[in-house]
């Protein structure tokens, strides 16, 4: 049954399409005359785009400070960047990079007006401090097609290690004021990064579509994005990495996945990923990509055992959509095709096993005990989650 009662969080003002990045300087000027530019390690610099951007800012008389974000943002990193930005009176935050860079930019934007450290504001680990929502204007330009962070209201902040965590700084106002989604920025992504990011976007679309909080709006957005995504993921990683139409399809899917997750929530894969990536040095997209097939299989097995027909039909719709074949009313056939197609993607794209990053049998109980699945379409037990993990060990 379609849920016709919903709330919908506002997305950013979106500029989408090849070549839109050239307008970033003008967009920044609409918000202020002093900007901090956060980028990833090297790709933007090596492509010449960083130099071009800074030249544009100079031509527009916009003062700028550049900061490289080379790892997932930690509380200490955010606090350090914020201190440096206060010294020069930053009026705008521009983040150009992958999900970690965008999360860092979102957090810097939020913390600049407070004069405080970010840790106390993090969900589940901080002191419970409540943010006012006042922030510096934030502009996001993704260089990968995966997290959809340019369209979400939370910044993920991490510490990796035995006592690690991966928690959110969250407020409705923290969504970017502007998202500049230029698929040309993703052309330099190597196949392994494109694959992991693409499967992250797919996971977000699928999990939000079957979420217990899904609505008619998120359903229609997710299905539309999956229609564009299905024929372009493997192509972007193999035969057509330089095809801008292919890249645009993945960038669109990523953007929409951010909008749908912000409004419908996510499932068990992301619940597992949050814990694993806080304790092991594994890219978030790799965790999603390697687990989505096993998680979907276990979800479907439990739903079949519970005779949850309505949710199974949603999985069947996705199966028919991404395979381009009709189950002719057979939900069982359609979901089998869905599982086969996901497993094929995981195989063709050579998604690594968790053991490649040091996760062992001895860690499964701990991971399963600490993993969440609150918006998952069926409540999974600890044993179910261990089954998912074991399949990709």
Legacy VTK file of the C-alpha trace (Angstrom):
# vtk DataFile Version 3.0
C-alpha trace
ASCII
DATASET POLYDATA
POINTS 393 float
0.000 0.000 0.000
1.342 3.424 -0.953
1.986 5.799 1.949
0.261 9.086 1.070
1.142 10.757 4.364
4.644 12.175 4.434
7.018 14.984 5.373
9.689 16.053 2.936
12.942 17.770 3.864
14.015 20.498 1.493
16.811 19.683 -0.945
19.477 22.255 -1.813
19.264 24.613 -4.772
20.630 22.282 -7.439
22.745 23.067 -10.497
23.067 19.793 -12.420
24.852 18.996 -15.651
28.174 18.843 -17.450
30.024 22.167 -17.257
28.084 23.607 -14.320
31.236 23.733 -12.152
32.451 26.745 -14.142
29.715 28.797 -12.433
30.893 28.044 -8.889
32.761 31.334 -8.453
29.693 33.362 -9.372
27.558 31.229 -7.039
29.992 31.820 -4.171
29.886 35.584 -4.778
26.139 35.505 -4.216
26.769 34.460 -0.613
29.904 36.335 0.429
33.356 37.692 -0.399
35.517 35.350 1.683
35.440 31.583 1.146
37.197 28.506 2.469
37.611 25.898 -0.273
37.799 22.322 0.990
39.008 19.706 -1.496
40.301 16.140 -1.486
43.926 15.104 -1.636
45.097 15.706 -5.190
42.745 14.913 -8.086
41.205 18.378 -8.368
44.660 19.938 -8.290
46.106 17.520 -10.849
43.196 18.128 -13.225
43.873 21.888 -13.197
40.368 22.593 -11.908
41.554 23.841 -8.536
43.852 26.415 -10.123
41.048 27.462 -12.441
38.640 27.848 -9.533
41.063 29.954 -7.490
41.749 32.127 -10.534
38.003 32.675 -10.954
37.683 33.618 -7.285
40.537 36.126 -7.639
38.869 37.640 -10.695
35.676 38.057 -8.684
37.585 39.680 -5.771
36.701 36.820 -3.452
39.258 36.115 -0.724
39.966 32.399 -0.419
41.628 29.896 1.851
42.287 26.341 0.623
42.251 23.255 2.880
42.876 19.640 1.809
40.830 16.878 3.437
42.733 13.616 3.010
40.793 11.319 5.365
37.320 10.955 6.797
36.736 13.999 9.015
37.405 13.628 12.725
36.290 16.055 15.452
39.866 17.294 15.794
40.141 17.959 12.058
36.896 19.951 11.987
37.907 22.018 15.007
41.296 22.806 13.464
39.774 23.942 10.161
37.178 26.044 11.967
39.846 27.816 14.018
41.783 28.696 10.878
38.659 29.979 9.137
37.657 32.250 12.011
41.038 33.962 11.804
40.314 35.128 8.235
36.607 35.880 8.567
35.220 33.190 6.246
31.718 33.992 4.968
31.128 30.960 2.695
32.181 27.297 2.804
32.741 25.535 -0.530
33.471 21.792 -0.497
34.585 20.107 -3.721
35.241 16.396 -3.324
33.887 13.033 -2.280
31.582 12.312 0.623
34.231 12.906 3.301
35.070 16.341 1.901
31.400 17.310 1.674
30.777 16.112 5.229
33.755 18.149 6.413
32.431 21.228 4.634
28.989 20.733 6.133
30.464 20.469 9.623
32.736 23.507 9.193
29.764 25.517 7.948
27.768 24.475 11.012
30.472 25.049 13.604
31.907 28.387 12.436
29.210 30.480 14.178
29.334 28.566 17.485
32.863 29.129 18.806
32.754 25.582 20.203
34.142 22.153 19.353
32.057 19.761 17.270
32.324 16.673 19.500
29.659 17.748 21.991
27.119 18.066 19.167
27.596 14.567 17.744
24.700 12.150 18.143
25.318 9.349 20.602
28.814 10.299 21.774
28.793 14.013 22.580
27.400 15.794 25.612
23.994 16.213 24.005
24.506 19.857 23.081
21.764 21.077 20.742
22.833 23.118 17.733
20.816 26.228 16.896
20.952 25.475 13.174
22.681 28.775 12.421
25.443 28.151 9.891
27.661 29.817 7.330
26.342 29.388 3.748
27.512 26.046 2.360
28.039 25.061 -1.293
28.722 21.418 -2.185
30.231 20.107 -5.425
30.649 16.298 -5.432
33.506 14.718 -7.370
32.225 11.162 -6.864
28.828 9.626 -7.554
27.944 7.749 -4.407
27.135 9.264 -1.025
24.602 11.923 -2.012
26.010 14.035 0.834
25.337 17.175 -1.202
21.621 16.624 -0.504
21.596 15.482 3.137
21.356 17.343 6.430
23.953 15.361 8.381
27.730 15.458 8.435
29.347 12.139 9.328
32.277 12.572 11.727
34.527 9.641 12.661
37.250 8.301 14.848
38.740 5.032 13.664
40.095 2.465 16.117
39.208 0.260 19.061
37.101 2.995 20.652
36.100 4.453 17.324
32.780 5.885 16.255
31.034 7.185 13.201
28.353 9.654 14.229
26.357 12.486 12.717
26.199 16.209 13.274
22.628 16.820 12.181
20.126 19.636 11.725
17.528 20.425 9.072
19.413 23.626 8.267
22.693 21.851 7.535
21.664 20.735 4.047
23.764 22.575 1.470
22.429 25.906 0.290
23.602 24.987 -3.217
24.641 21.673 -4.767
26.652 21.933 -7.980
26.551 18.445 -9.507
28.819 18.367 -12.533
29.431 14.802 -13.788
32.632 15.997 -15.472
34.172 16.128 -11.988
33.765 12.333 -11.680
35.710 11.486 -14.850
39.001 11.133 -12.992
37.611 8.506 -10.588
39.333 5.137 -11.114
37.108 2.086 -11.753
37.394 0.795 -8.171
36.199 4.115 -6.713
33.437 4.456 -9.316
32.245 0.924 -8.504
32.218 1.373 -4.727
30.535 4.775 -4.936
28.002 3.524 -7.479
27.019 0.570 -5.323
26.710 2.916 -2.346
24.220 5.006 -4.333
22.362 1.853 -5.394
22.230 0.665 -1.788
20.808 4.012 -0.689
18.166 3.954 -3.411
17.127 0.378 -2.662
17.180 0.758 1.116
15.182 3.988 1.050
12.680 2.467 -1.414
11.911 -0.496 0.872
12.320 1.488 4.116
9.578 1.494 6.719
9.531 5.304 6.286
9.226 5.292 2.476
6.526 7.431 0.884
5.008 7.975 -2.536
7.515 10.797 -3.109
10.643 8.868 -2.165
9.366 5.820 -4.066
8.934 7.734 -7.305
12.312 9.454 -6.954
14.144 6.207 -6.170
12.605 4.286 -9.065
13.338 7.084 -11.513
16.979 7.146 -10.433
17.272 3.350 -10.619
15.974 3.460 -14.187
18.902 5.689 -15.173
21.396 3.853 -12.987
20.852 0.250 -14.067
22.567 0.331 -17.467
25.375 2.685 -16.534
27.159 1.371 -13.434
29.143 -1.392 -15.116
29.676 0.746 -18.231
31.237 3.553 -16.175
33.680 1.073 -14.626
34.566 -0.838 -17.790
33.788 0.077 -21.395
32.665 3.727 -21.102
34.508 5.444 -18.219
34.824 8.673 -20.210
31.237 8.840 -21.453
29.706 11.931 -19.860
26.149 10.640 -20.394
27.013 7.489 -18.461
28.658 9.540 -15.722
25.691 11.902 -15.567
23.350 8.967 -14.932
25.431 7.888 -11.931
25.712 11.460 -10.615
21.943 11.814 -10.837
21.395 8.494 -9.039
23.763 9.595 -6.277
22.064 12.969 -5.863
18.613 11.384 -5.680
19.834 8.729 -3.257
20.830 11.535 -0.909
17.369 13.071 -1.174
15.569 9.757 -0.619
17.742 8.685 2.330
17.206 12.086 3.946
13.464 11.515 3.807
13.010 7.744 4.125
16.049 6.546 6.040
18.193 3.507 5.291
18.445 -0.170 6.176
20.734 -2.783 7.594
23.673 -2.306 5.206
24.203 1.243 6.417
23.554 0.145 9.993
26.401 -2.340 9.682
28.647 0.048 7.786
28.507 2.734 10.468
30.034 0.381 13.015
32.529 -1.389 10.745
34.003 1.779 9.279
34.554 3.200 12.761
36.691 0.216 13.731
38.332 -0.839 10.472
39.945 1.245 7.755
37.444 0.309 5.034
35.866 2.824 2.613
32.151 3.220 3.236
31.267 2.470 -0.388
33.232 -0.786 -0.304
31.288 -1.967 2.749
27.974 -1.139 1.078
29.016 -2.678 -2.222
30.234 -5.921 -0.718
27.231 -6.388 1.617
24.240 -5.286 -0.439
23.741 -8.648 -2.170
23.954 -10.713 1.008
21.779 -8.242 2.945
19.096 -8.200 0.256
19.082 -12.014 0.216
18.628 -12.260 3.996
15.960 -9.532 3.969
13.998 -11.363 1.294
14.308 -14.707 3.101
12.910 -13.171 6.286
10.133 -11.358 4.438
9.118 -14.585 2.712
9.057 -16.384 6.051
6.818 -13.621 7.411
4.676 -13.590 4.221
5.246 -9.816 3.976
3.722 -9.569 0.509
3.640 -5.785 0.167
7.359 -5.337 0.814
8.280 -8.337 -1.325
6.373 -6.734 -4.195
8.594 -3.653 -3.868
11.713 -5.792 -4.152
10.079 -7.462 -7.168
9.474 -4.075 -8.814
13.187 -3.266 -8.487
14.079 -6.700 -9.849
11.944 -6.162 -12.955
13.275 -2.638 -13.384
16.994 -3.316 -13.214
16.898 -6.536 -15.249
14.479 -5.223 -17.865
12.474 -8.429 -17.537
8.986 -9.029 -16.223
8.234 -11.669 -13.649
4.729 -11.859 -15.126
3.250 -11.510 -11.687
5.647 -13.948 -10.026
7.165 -12.105 -7.090
9.454 -15.056 -6.419
10.905 -14.948 -9.942
11.394 -11.173 -9.857
13.221 -11.160 -6.530
15.445 -14.033 -7.686
16.405 -11.955 -10.706
17.108 -8.989 -8.437
19.452 -11.067 -6.297
21.170 -12.477 -9.375
21.727 -9.016 -10.863
23.163 -7.590 -7.639
25.466 -10.589 -7.257
26.552 -10.117 -10.860
27.445 -6.464 -10.219
29.398 -7.379 -7.086
31.288 -10.060 -9.037
31.970 -8.090 -12.221
33.083 -5.040 -10.233
35.297 -7.210 -8.011
34.078 -5.882 -4.696
36.558 -6.968 -2.009
35.633 -9.250 0.867
35.653 -7.835 4.394
38.550 -10.108 5.306
40.698 -8.175 2.839
40.604 -5.317 5.375
41.228 -7.424 8.476
37.677 -8.319 9.490
37.685 -11.882 10.821
35.311 -14.473 12.218
36.239 -13.280 15.704
34.778 -9.837 14.976
31.338 -10.915 13.731
29.609 -11.117 17.111
30.797 -7.628 18.065
29.758 -6.131 14.721
26.345 -7.791 14.704
25.668 -6.744 18.305
26.355 -3.090 17.533
24.694 -2.776 14.106
21.380 -0.978 13.591
18.502 -1.842 11.246
15.736 0.466 12.469
14.284 1.441 9.060
14.990 -1.956 7.541
11.840 -3.493 6.012
12.053 -6.430 8.427
13.568 -6.606 11.893
16.710 -8.698 11.628
18.159 -10.647 14.516
21.790 -10.712 15.569
22.018 -14.118 13.899
20.645 -12.670 10.643
23.265 -9.912 10.646
26.030 -12.413 11.344
24.772 -14.420 8.370
25.108 -11.340 6.146
28.628 -10.695 7.373
29.696 -14.335 7.083
28.695 -14.431 3.409
31.186 -11.635 2.627
34.001 -12.539 4.986
LINES 1 394
393 0 1 2 3 4 5 6 7 8 9 10 11 12 13 14 15 16 17 18 19 20 21 22 23 24 25 26 27 28 29 30 31 32 33 34 35 36 37 38 39 40 41 42 43 44 45 46 47 48 49 50 51 52 53 54 55 56 57 58 59 60 61 62 63 64 65 66 67 68 69 70 71 72 73 74 75 76 77 78 79 80 81 82 83 84 85 86 87 88 89 90 91 92 93 94 95 96 97 98 99 100 101 102 103 104 105 106 107 108 109 110 111 112 113 114 115 116 117 118 119 120 121 122 123 124 125 126 127 128 129 130 131 132 133 134 135 136 137 138 139 140 141 142 143 144 145 146 147 148 149 150 151 152 153 154 155 156 157 158 159 160 161 162 163 164 165 166 167 168 169 170 171 172 173 174 175 176 177 178 179 180 181 182 183 184 185 186 187 188 189 190 191 192 193 194 195 196 197 198 199 200 201 202 203 204 205 206 207 208 209 210 211 212 213 214 215 216 217 218 219 220 221 222 223 224 225 226 227 228 229 230 231 232 233 234 235 236 237 238 239 240 241 242 243 244 245 246 247 248 249 250 251 252 253 254 255 256 257 258 259 260 261 262 263 264 265 266 267 268 269 270 271 272 273 274 275 276 277 278 279 280 281 282 283 284 285 286 287 288 289 290 291 292 293 294 295 296 297 298 299 300 301 302 303 304 305 306 307 308 309 310 311 312 313 314 315 316 317 318 319 320 321 322 323 324 325 326 327 328 329 330 331 332 333 334 335 336 337 338 339 340 341 342 343 344 345 346 347 348 349 350 351 352 353 354 355 356 357 358 359 360 361 362 363 364 365 366 367 368 369 370 371 372 373 374 375 376 377 378 379 380 381 382 383 384 385 386 387 388 389 390 391 392
